[in-house]
Amino acid sequence: MFNTRPDRDVEVALVGRSNVGKSTLMRELTGHDVPTGRSPGVTQEPYHFDWSSESFMFTDLPGFGFMEGVEEEKREQIKTDVVRYLESNADEILASVLVVDGKAAVDIIDRHSAKGEIPHDVELFGFLKEIGAEPILAVNKMDKVDDRDQRLNELCDRLGLFPPWQQWAETVAPISAKRGTIEQLNSCLQVRFSAAKRDDLLKFVT
């Protein structure tokens, strides 16, 4: 449940839409199995993996947006709970990781923008910056993307990061969690840990 957060001083929080691969990424980061599934919405409460000796943990927060078999009211409640969790624990969040689907994110953002809506990913990226949990953008499933640079430039543009994406090397991390290719995310996390003078945590992102 959202009110059963372990008593740890700092955490890395994974956030994003359902079915973008957060739980698979969590497994790669921690080396431990995390509940995953083919259908969106498998994770409906936070999953924490912590180390008491360093008072540190990774947190996989439930996905938001469409979830097969989950009623709209429940989906909205999950999104509200995620926002409240992030707000309540902003001081302890050493880094937030917004995970998006590299192949679908731009199209989803544009589809919602065309309807006059603020796309969830854009809204959450801005929100994380606002609460001081400066987000890292983990662009997942890049092994399925052919026009890599163009796609990443378009995504940066939608999120208010001036292209080319390469100038955001400490913020934008193209990855493929399923294939275990998360080196660029680890590099981004290393920068955040060092900046916070928490070099004791670097061993978790090597």
Order of alpha helices (4+ residues) and beta strands (2+ residues): beta-alpha-beta-beta-alpha-beta-alpha-alpha-beta-alpha-beta-alpha
